[in-house]
């Protein structure tokens, strides 16, 4: 698969807050100062999720990103007409997302997940964790990532513990679609 290598930013209220003005400013700063191709709004704690999602989408549109994505909330992604990043517990929602013509990424942690994602026709997957990440289990490493890339015909985004340019270079050498990170971008 010869393809462009994508930088996939994932937000987290720990770094971006749920204050709408601070959130917007921090997001604009990152989008201005870092290479970003794809961006995902991920927030599992804020009570003003939909308000922040709207700010997120409108801000990202101004930066002409390839994919503007919501994490886990398929109904809102449909309502706001943006892409969706489904969790590893949402394989049953791939079909609905595809019927609504949404670009669909799903989180995968093993080969069984990857096979399901391909069968359900997801556009891409995240595969994780690649490097040590707090509370995310044993890292798979770049050798496993490289083998997975060679074995499966789906766009693979490496995820987990990616915080520096050396790790990004190692991932890029695996010929995957890209990498996703929260901490690399803050």
N, C-alpha and C positions, 0 to 999 in steps of 0.2 A: 504494500500500500504506500505509494508515494504521495505525500500530502504535506500541507502546511502544518507547522507545529504551533499549537494554540496555547495561549496563556489564559487560564480560567480562574477568575477572582471569585471567591465565595465570601460573603459578608458574615459577620457574627456580631451580635449586640455587645459582646464583651469589648470589642474594639471600636464599634461604630455608634454605640448607644441607641436608645429608642427615643431620644429627643430629636424631633423632626429637623430642626435647624442644624444641630451638630451633625446628625446623620448625613444630611445633604452636603454639608461642607466637607466632612471627612471623605465621603464618596467622591466628590468633585476633585479633591486633592489627590487621591489615589489615581483616579482616571486621567488626571492631568500629568502626573509624575511617573507613572509606571506603564509598561507595555501591558495592555489588556485587550484580548480578543473576544472573550466570552465572560459574562458576569452573572452571578447567581445571588439572589436575595434569600438568605437563610436566617431565620429567626424563630426560635421555638419558645420564646419566653415573653415577648412584648405584647401588651394588650392592644396596642394600636397597629397591629400587623398590616391591616389593609391600607391604612393611611401611609405607613412607611413604604409599602409595596408600590403604591402610586408614585410617591416621591422618587423611589428607586427607578422605576420604569421611565418616568419623564426625564430624570437626570441622565440615565444611560442612553436614551434616544438621542440626546444632544451630542453624544460622543460617537455615534454611528458604529456601535459594536455589532459583531456578527450575530451573537445570540444574547438576548436578555431573558433571564430564566428565574422562575420562582421555585423554591425548594419545597416539595411535599404537598403543596396546596393546589391540587388539580382544579378544583372548582374555581378558585380565584384566577388561576392561569388562563382558564377558558374565558372567564368574564373579562379579563384584561388583555386577552389575545397575545399572550407571550409564551415562551417556551417553558418546559417543565423538567425539573430534576426530581425524579421519584426516589423514595427511599427503598432500601432492600426489602421492606415489608409491603411494597406497593406494586408488585408484579402484575396483579389483577387490574391495575389501572392503565397499563400500557395501551391496551386495545382502545380504551375510551379516548386517551390522549391522541392516538393516531387517527381515530375517526374524526376528531376535531382539528386535524391537520397541524397539531403542535409538534415542534421539534422536541423529541423526548430522549432524555438521558436517565439512566437508572443506576443506582449504586450496586456494585457487585463485589463480593468478597471471596468467591471461589468459582471453580469451573462450572459447577451446577448452575449458579446464578447467571454466568455468562451464556451458557447454552439456552437458558430460559429467555434471556434478553434477546438473543438472536431469533429464537423461535417466535417471540411475540413482536418482532420487528422494531425494537427500539433503535433510535438513530445512533446512539453512542452509549457507552458505559463509563462510569468511574470504577477503577479497580484499586482496592486499598486494604490495609495501609502498606505503602511501599517502604517508608522509613519509620523509625520509632515515633509514635504519636501518643500523647497522654490518653489513657483509657481506651485504646483502640486495638489492643491485642498484639500478637507477634507480627513484626513487619515481614512482608513478603520478600523485599529486596529487588534490585534491578534485574538480576539474572532470571528470576521467576517472571517478572514483568516482560522481559524480552521473549521468553519462551511462550508466554500467553499471546503476545503480539503476533508471533509467527504462526501460532496454532489456530487463531480465530479471525474470521473476516468481519470485524465490527470496529468502529472507531473507539479506541481505548484512551481514556484520560487517566493518567496516574494521579493518585491522591494519597495524602497521608504523610505528615512530617516533612513536607517540602518547604524549606526555609531559606535556601541559598542557591546561588548560581551554579555551584559545582554539582549539586543534586539535579538541577534542571538540565545541565549538560549530560549527566549520566542517563537521565530519562529520555532526552532527545535522541541519544545514541541508540535507544531501543526501537526507534522508528514508530513510536506511538503517535496518536493524534494530538496529544498535548498533556499538560499537567494542570491540576487544580490545587489551590491552596487558600487558606485564610491568612496565616501568619506571614507568608512571603510578601504579601502586598501591603502590610501595615508597618 
